[in-house]
Amino acid sequence: MPALTDFDVPSLAEALADAGCTASHSQRLLRNFYDHHGQLDFSELTVGKRVEAFIGSHIPQRQSTLLARHVSADLTTKLLVGFAAGGSAESVLMPGHRADRAAGCVSSQIGCAMGCDFCASTRDGLDRSLSSGEIVEQFLHLRAQAATMGRRLASLVFMGMGEPLLNLANVVDAIKRIAGPQTGALGGRQITVSTVGIVPGIDALAQADLNVHLALSLHAPDDETRAQLVPMNRRYPVADIMAAAKRFQARSGRVVTIEYCMLAGVNDSDRHARLLAGRLADFRAHVNLIPYNPIGAGLSGRSYQRPPMERVLVFMERLRDAGVVAHARETRGDDVNAACGQLRQTMATALEP
């Protein structure tokens, strides 16, 4: 049975009309639902008892439960969200530098099939893709969590478990409801979709005209190094995904972010910096350098190390000297395995205070 998070205004209006209810109540219902972080407050609604009874008996308001909450020393909060359809996924809330803001990270799949060697999410492979409503519910859990901290969820990234562009239809539908003014009202400009480089998906995302940002998980500027880290590179080599990123930027007008997980002795040399700068010589992109977050041995059995911060800064300066916009990401939430690359479905079932 579809939950309220599976509906947009037109589809809910159709469901109401089919039930003999006033279809025009759909917008008011969804506005109230999203404003209250995924819980209708009928005391604020003048929709009549018939509509209230229909919703109560035919449309569940939620299809997920918050199973566990882990709070980092820096207040980064990892949520384990369980779904009525089975399985669970992790989402992360990161307090912003402004005291009233926070950023969220949601998953698009349970597990991941990409096999990236430095990422924990792929260890058990892919269980299933999440529905659009299940993705929306993560957003609502994060928004509610932000409110308890006196903050507003101001931005959202699809950088959790899974490859968003291999669940594109559901991701697009979820973004429309999260961003849309009649529902989540976050706005497309506040949303970023990350990908390891699924070329047809990048082009399809651009054609969807969602006004969102694209983050490309590159991690190496050459095919030899990248294929060792990101198996999908064998299907979509660096040149092809960079060309797709440029097409996305040309169509959307959005500056693409290049995500680069720095692994000591693997992709952090001056040579790699020069190669990366060369890839970006005619491309106005923003490079986000991510010091590796430990996960133990990868799928290959290899254990990686985080480079010294001095090496990260030298790499960044090499890029900047070549005219590339680059920054080093501040590591957050790694003490509760909530940092980039550390998300993994857990067996926790008790909600921590």
C-alpha positions in Angstrom: 0.0 0.0 0.0 1.5 3.4 -1.0 2.4 5.7 1.9 1.8 9.4 1.9 5.5 9.9 0.9 4.8 8.1 -2.3 2.4 10.8 -3.5 2.7 14.2 -5.1 -0.1 16.7 -5.3 -1.7 15.4 -8.6 -1.5 11.7 -7.6 -3.0 12.3 -4.1 -5.7 14.4 -5.7 -6.6 11.5 -8.0 -6.6 9.1 -5.0 -8.9 11.4 -3.1 -11.3 11.8 -6.0 -11.5 8.1 -6.5 -12.5 7.8 -2.9 -15.2 10.4 -3.3 -13.3 13.0 -1.4 -12.5 16.6 -2.5 -9.4 16.4 -4.7 -8.3 20.0 -4.0 -7.5 19.0 -0.4 -4.4 17.2 -1.7 -2.1 20.3 -1.7 -3.2 21.3 1.8 -2.6 17.8 3.1 0.8 17.5 1.7 1.9 20.9 2.7 0.9 20.1 6.3 2.5 16.7 6.2 5.9 18.1 5.1 5.8 21.1 7.3 5.4 18.7 10.3 8.3 16.5 9.2 6.1 13.7 7.9 3.2 13.7 10.3 -0.2 15.1 9.5 -1.7 17.5 12.1 -5.4 17.3 11.4 -6.0 20.0 14.1 -4.6 22.5 11.7 -6.5 21.1 8.7 -10.1 21.8 7.5 -10.5 18.9 5.2 -13.4 17.1 6.8 -13.8 13.8 8.7 -14.3 11.9 5.4 -10.8 12.8 4.2 -9.3 12.1 7.6 -11.0 8.7 7.7 -9.8 7.9 4.2 -6.2 8.8 5.0 -6.3 6.9 8.2 -7.6 3.7 6.7 -6.1 3.7 3.2 -2.8 5.7 3.1 -0.2 5.1 5.8 1.6 8.3 6.7 5.0 6.5 7.0 6.7 3.4 5.7 9.8 3.7 7.8 11.0 3.7 11.4 14.0 5.3 13.0 15.9 2.3 14.5 19.1 3.8 15.8 20.8 7.2 16.2 24.5 7.6 16.7 25.9 11.1 17.6 29.5 12.1 16.9 31.6 14.2 19.2 31.2 17.0 16.6 27.4 16.5 16.6 27.3 14.7 13.2 24.4 12.4 13.6 24.0 9.0 11.8 20.4 7.6 11.6 19.6 4.0 10.8 16.2 4.0 9.1 14.3 0.7 8.8 11.7 0.2 6.0 8.3 -1.6 6.1 9.3 -3.2 2.8 12.4 -4.7 4.4 15.9 -3.7 5.1 17.5 -0.5 6.4 19.8 2.3 5.3 21.8 5.0 6.9 21.4 8.7 6.6 23.6 11.5 8.1 22.9 14.9 9.5 25.9 17.3 9.6 25.5 20.6 11.6 26.5 23.6 9.5 29.0 26.3 10.4 26.0 28.6 10.9 24.3 27.7 14.2 20.9 27.5 12.6 21.7 25.3 9.6 22.4 21.6 8.9 23.2 19.5 5.8 21.8 16.0 5.2 23.0 12.9 3.4 20.6 10.2 2.2 21.0 6.8 0.7 19.5 5.7 -2.6 20.0 1.9 -2.2 20.4 -0.7 0.5 24.0 -1.7 0.0 25.9 -0.9 -3.2 27.1 -2.9 -6.2 29.8 -0.6 -7.3 32.6 -2.4 -5.5 34.7 0.7 -4.7 37.6 -0.7 -2.7 37.8 2.1 -0.1 34.1 2.2 0.7 32.3 0.2 3.3 28.8 0.5 1.7 29.7 -2.0 -1.0 31.0 -4.8 1.3 27.8 -6.9 1.3 26.8 -6.0 -2.3 23.5 -4.6 -3.3 20.3 -5.7 -1.5 17.8 -3.5 -3.4 17.1 0.0 -4.6 15.0 2.2 -2.4 11.6 3.5 -3.6 11.1 7.3 -4.0 9.0 7.3 -0.9 11.7 5.6 1.1 14.2 8.2 0.0 11.8 11.0 0.9 11.3 9.5 4.4 15.0 9.7 5.0 14.8 13.4 4.2 11.9 13.8 6.7 13.8 11.9 9.5 16.8 14.2 8.9 14.6 17.3 8.9 13.0 16.3 12.2 16.4 15.5 13.7 17.7 19.0 12.6 14.6 20.6 14.3 15.5 18.9 17.6 18.9 20.6 17.4 17.4 24.0 16.7 18.6 23.9 13.1 17.0 23.9 9.7 17.9 21.3 7.1 19.3 23.6 4.4 20.9 21.2 1.9 20.8 17.5 0.9 23.3 15.3 -0.8 22.7 11.9 -2.4 26.1 10.5 -1.1 24.9 7.8 1.2 24.7 4.1 0.5 24.2 3.1 -3.2 24.7 4.6 -6.6 21.9 7.1 -7.2 22.1 7.0 -11.0 21.4 3.2 -11.0 18.1 4.1 -9.2 17.5 7.2 -11.3 13.7 7.1 -11.7 13.1 6.8 -8.0 15.8 9.4 -7.2 14.3 11.9 -9.7 10.8 11.4 -8.2 12.1 11.8 -4.7 14.0 15.0 -5.6 10.8 16.4 -7.1 9.0 15.9 -3.9 11.9 17.0 -1.6 12.5 20.1 -3.7 9.0 21.0 -4.8 7.3 24.1 -3.3 4.1 22.1 -2.6 5.9 19.4 -0.7 9.4 19.4 0.8 10.2 22.9 -0.5 14.0 22.4 -0.2 14.7 23.6 -3.7 16.8 22.0 -6.4 19.7 24.2 -5.9 20.2 22.8 -2.4 20.5 19.2 -3.6 23.5 17.4 -5.0 23.5 14.0 -6.6 26.8 12.0 -6.5 27.8 9.3 -8.9 30.9 7.1 -9.6 30.4 8.0 -13.3 27.4 6.2 -14.8 27.6 8.1 -18.1 24.0 7.4 -19.4 22.7 8.4 -15.9 24.6 11.7 -15.9 23.0 12.6 -19.3 19.6 11.5 -18.1 19.9 13.5 -14.9 20.8 16.6 -17.0 17.8 16.0 -19.2 15.5 15.8 -16.1 16.2 19.5 -15.6 15.9 19.3 -11.8 18.2 22.3 -11.2 20.4 20.1 -8.9 24.1 19.9 -8.6 26.3 16.9 -9.7 29.2 15.5 -7.8 31.5 13.1 -9.6 33.4 10.6 -7.5 36.6 10.5 -9.5 39.3 9.5 -7.0 42.0 9.2 -9.6 42.8 11.1 -12.8 44.0 8.1 -14.9 42.3 4.9 -15.9 45.0 2.6 -14.5 44.8 3.9 -10.9 41.0 4.5 -11.0 40.2 1.0 -12.3 41.9 -0.4 -9.2 39.7 1.7 -6.9 36.4 2.0 -8.8 35.6 -1.1 -10.9 33.0 0.7 -12.9 35.9 2.6 -14.5 36.4 -0.4 -16.8 33.0 0.3 -18.3 33.1 4.1 -18.2 36.7 5.4 -18.4 37.8 8.8 -17.1 37.6 10.6 -20.4 34.0 9.4 -21.0 32.8 10.5 -17.5 34.6 13.8 -17.7 32.9 14.4 -21.1 29.5 13.6 -19.5 30.2 15.9 -16.6 30.9 18.7 -19.0 27.7 18.0 -20.9 25.8 18.2 -17.5 27.4 21.5 -16.7 26.7 22.9 -20.1 23.1 22.1 -19.9 22.5 22.9 -16.2 24.8 25.8 -15.7 25.9 24.1 -12.4 29.6 23.8 -11.5 30.4 20.1 -11.1 32.2 19.0 -7.9 35.0 16.5 -8.3 35.1 14.2 -5.3 38.6 12.9 -4.7 39.3 10.5 -1.8 43.0 10.8 -0.9 44.7 7.4 -0.3 48.3 7.5 0.9 50.7 6.2 -1.7 47.9 5.4 -4.1 46.5 8.6 -5.7 48.1 11.4 -3.7 51.4 12.0 -5.6 52.4 15.2 -7.4 52.1 13.2 -10.6 48.4 12.5 -9.9 47.9 16.2 -9.0 49.4 17.2 -12.4 47.2 14.7 -14.2 44.1 15.9 -12.4 44.9 19.5 -13.2 45.3 18.5 -16.9 41.9 16.8 -16.9 40.4 20.1 -15.6 42.4 22.5 -17.8 39.3 23.5 -19.8 36.6 22.7 -17.2 35.4 25.0 -14.5 35.0 22.4 -11.7 35.5 22.4 -8.0 37.7 19.7 -6.5 36.8 18.4 -3.1 39.8 16.5 -1.5 38.6 14.0 1.0 41.1 12.5 3.4 40.4 8.7 3.5 38.2 7.5 6.3 39.3 4.1 7.6 37.0 1.1 7.0 39.5 -1.8 7.4 40.4 -4.0 4.5 38.6 -3.3 1.2 37.0 -5.9 -1.1 40.5 -6.6 -2.6 41.8 -7.3 0.9 44.0 -4.1 0.8 43.9 -1.7 3.7 44.4 1.9 2.9 45.8 4.8 4.9 44.9 8.5 5.2 47.8 10.7 3.9 49.3 13.1 6.4 47.5 16.5 6.2 50.7 18.0 4.9 50.5 15.8 1.8 46.8 16.7 1.3 47.7 20.4 1.5 50.6 20.1 -1.0 48.3 18.2 -3.4 45.7 21.0 -3.0 48.4 23.7 -3.7 49.5 21.8 -6.8 46.0 22.0 -8.1 45.6 25.7 -7.2 48.9 26.6 -8.8 47.4 25.1 -12.0 44.3 27.3 -11.7 42.0 24.6 -10.3 39.5 25.5 -7.5 40.2 23.0 -4.8 39.5 22.6 -1.1 40.2 19.9 1.5 37.1 18.5 3.3 37.0 18.6 7.0 36.6 15.1 8.4 33.4 14.8 10.4 31.6 12.0 12.1 34.3 9.4 11.7 34.1 8.4 15.4 30.6 6.9 14.7 31.4 5.7 11.2 29.3 8.4 9.6 32.1 10.0 7.5 32.4 9.7 3.7 32.9 6.0 2.7 32.0 4.6 6.1 28.2 4.1 5.8 27.1 0.5 6.0 23.9 -1.1 6.9 24.1 -2.2 10.5 22.1 -4.6 12.7 21.4 -2.1 15.4 17.7 -2.2 16.5 17.6 0.0 19.6 17.2 3.7 19.3 19.9 5.5 21.2 18.9 8.6 23.1 
